[in-house]
């Protein structure tokens, strides 16, 4: 690894300025569980790392039953699932946050970093999409917001422009009778990358689905927001037949490849299985909410 300038930013403005000065040769550092590995492996060549951990806005974790959840981009996973109020209100997000790596990674790695890494297999991204999360971005041109389903543009690439940083992720307050779930398939029991991951959420009125969102990991170049799959359930009873129809629509939304971890056909099969399971879990949680 070649020498890299280290800048410990204290404010959002300082971080934006430090990144903009170096353009593509600079990257933010939050947990560091992705960027440090990429640098050591020669996958990235940088001149500057800008440490975000001392910026107050990026370390805020706030939840209000009316306004919802705000997760600073540098908040590590353990703080999210360790907050009893957050865990109770957003079990689908907790499913994902508690799966990333092992306990050591969860002590450093952040949900914001998982999103910015933009891996097709990122566990928290489908869960965030299922929860209608929005990314709060700051940059040289000011502030803007982007729905999480539009944040990743290619493997390892996002909508962030030169000098822009992810400040926080905002998640709406759950509606009455809202339920969500994230589930994945991995060859090992832990510390593995999803062969397929599915995030699902829904709102029930009795047994009728009034809202539904389904998102997929590891089945396309970017995480997939399967809009047709969610729409297949809206306005219908949460029956096995309708769940099966939604899972088939999720399969149709994916473009999986074959690699050393599984064939495209295997991944397509898993999408159907995991979508059904995620929906069933979301339904149960919605009925208990």
BELMOMO-V289849 format. One record per backbone hydrogen bond with DSSP energy under -1.0 kcal/mol. NH is the residue of the N-H (numbers start at 0). CO is the residue of the C=O. Records with the same first field share a line. If there is no record, write none. Layout:
# BELMOMO-V289849
NH = CO + CO
This chain:
# BELMOMO-V289849
4 = 46
6 = 48
8 = 50
14 = 10
15 = 11
16 = 12
17 = 13
18 = 14
19 = 15
20 = 16
22 = 18
24 = 21
25 = 22
26 = 47
28 = 49
35 = 31
37 = 33
38 = 34
39 = 35
40 = 36
41 = 38
42 = 37
43 = 37
46 = 24
47 = 24
48 = 4
49 = 26
50 = 6
51 = 28
54 = 51
58 = 55
61 = 69
63 = 67
67 = 63
68 = 170
69 = 61
70 = 168
71 = 59
72 = 166
73 = 57
74 = 71
76 = 108
77 = 105
78 = 75
80 = 76
81 = 77
82 = 79
86 = 82
87 = 83
88 = 84
89 = 85
93 = 89
94 = 90
95 = 91
96 = 92
97 = 93
98 = 95
105 = 101
106 = 102
107 = 104
108 = 104
113 = 109
114 = 110
115 = 111
116 = 112
121 = 118
127 = 123
128 = 124
129 = 125
130 = 126
131 = 128
132 = 127
133 = 169
134 = 145
135 = 167
136 = 143
137 = 164
138 = 141
141 = 138
143 = 136
145 = 134
147 = 132
149 = 146
150 = 147
152 = 156
153 = 156
155 = 117
156 = 153
158 = 150
163 = 160
164 = 137
166 = 135
167 = 135
168 = 70
169 = 133
170 = 68
177 = 174
178 = 201
180 = 199
182 = 197
184 = 195
194 = 184
196 = 216
197 = 182
198 = 214
199 = 180
200 = 212
201 = 178
202 = 210
203 = 176
204 = 207
207 = 204
208 = 235
209 = 202
210 = 202
212 = 200
214 = 198
215 = 223
216 = 196
217 = 119
223 = 215
225 = 213
226 = 224
229 = 225
230 = 226
231 = 227
232 = 229
233 = 229
234 = 208
235 = 232
237 = 206
238 = 236
242 = 238
243 = 239
244 = 240
245 = 241
246 = 242
247 = 243
248 = 244
249 = 245
250 = 246
251 = 247
252 = 248
254 = 218
258 = 261
261 = 258
266 = 262
267 = 263
268 = 264
269 = 265
270 = 266
271 = 267
272 = 268
273 = 269
274 = 270
275 = 271
276 = 272
277 = 273
278 = 274
279 = 275
280 = 276
281 = 277
282 = 278
283 = 279
284 = 280
285 = 281
286 = 282
287 = 283
288 = 284
